Amino acid sequence: MIAIASDHGGFALKQEIIAYLKAQNLAFKDFGCYNEDAVDYPDYAKAVAHSILDGECEKGILICGTGIGISIAANKIKGIRCALCHDVFSAEATRLHNDANIIAMGGRVIGPSHAVKVVDTFLNTAFSNDERHKRRITKIED
């Protein structure tokens, strides 16, 4: 299952990503927000992160206005590797090299059709399982 959440700045893009997930018949859980009323992005980053750490969800998608704040908030939680990505190459690289478990994007930065391509790449790229990347991830975790 995929966890997804946004703040008010990412709400519109989140709706586009949800439409993609539904079209692909991918199971997901929407952790909010549910409209464009102002909210605090750390609350949503925390909810998605804990759903992954608890095993409820496998990967996560977070969206705020720029993607910066929500990615910083998610990365404060031990065991989370959240990558801010606005291009396909970065989405692929963060899965291959960092085994990122959450992708963050900015609703005010990336257009919906390109965001869908970025999410698709993130969700469909496996970790390389290369020893040098595992070593680096262990150093991050430590």
N, C-alpha and C positions, 0 to 999 in steps of 0.2 A: 504494500500500500504506500502511496505517496502522500506526504503531508504538505499542505499548502496554506499560506497565510500572507496577509499584507496589512499595511496600515492604510489610512485614507488616501495617501499619495500613490499607492500601488493598487488600489481597489479595481480600477477599470482594467488594468493589465491582468490582474488576477482573474477577472471574469473571462478574458480571452484565453488564458492558459487553461482554465477549467473547461471551456468549450473544447479545446484540443484534447484534454485528458478524456473527456466523455466520448469524443469522436474516435479515440484510439481504444476505447473500452478499458481504460486503466483505472484501477481502484484508487480512490483518493479520499482524504478527509480534509475538509475545509475548517481551519481553526480561526477564521475571521480575518479581518473585520468584515462586516456584512453590509456596509454602506460607506458613504464618503464623509461621515462625521469624523471630526478629528479624534485620533486615538494615539497611544504611545506605542511605537514599534517594538520596544524591548519586550513587551508582554507577549507579542505574537512570535517573536524569535524564540523566546523561552518555551512557549507551548509546542512549537514544531520541534525544537531541539530535544525536549523531553520525550516526545512521541517516538523519536528515533532511538534515543538511549534506552527507553523502556521496551523497545522491540515492537511497538504497535505499528510503526511505519519504517520502511526501508530507507527512503530518501526524502528530502524536503526541498520545497521551493518557497523562497521568501521574497517579497517585493515591497519596497517603500518608494519614496520619491526618487531617490538616487541609487538605492541599493546599498549605500555606504553604511548608514547607521544600523540598519537591520542586520547586516553582515557582521559588523563589529559586535553587536549585542549577542549574536549567535555564537561567535567565536570565543566569547568569555566563558562558555560552558564546556567543561572538560569532556573530551570525547567527540566534540563537534569540529568538523573541518568544513567551514562554509566559504565558498569562493564567489566573489563578485565577478560575474561574467556578462559581457554584452556582445560577445562574438562567439562564433562556433568553434574556432580554434582554441580559445581559452576554456570553453566548456569541455571539449574533448581532452585537452591537456590536464585539466584538474582531476578528471576521472582517472586517466591513465597514470598520472604521476603522483597525485596527492590522495587518491581514493576519497575525494570530497564526498560528504554525505548530504550536503545542502548546497544549493545554488541560490544566489541572490541576484536580483536585477532591480533596475530603477524604472518605475513606471513613467517617469518624466524624461528618461534617457533613451529608451529603446522602443521601437515601434512594435506593434503586436505581431505582425507576420514574421519579423526577424526573431522576436522573442520566442515564438513557437519553435523555430529552427534551433535556437540555442538550447531550449528545454529538451527537445527531442534528442539532440546530441548528448546532453548530460545524462538523460535517462537510459540511453541505449549504448553507452560506452562503458565497458568493463575496466576495472583496475588492471593494470599490466601485470601485477604480481611480481615485478622485477625486484631482485634483492636490494639494489641500491635505493629504490623508491620506498621499499619496506623499512629500510634502515633510517631513512630520513623521516618517515612518518613516526617511527618509534621515538626519534629525537624530539619531534614536535610534541608528541604525547607526554614525554617525560618532562 
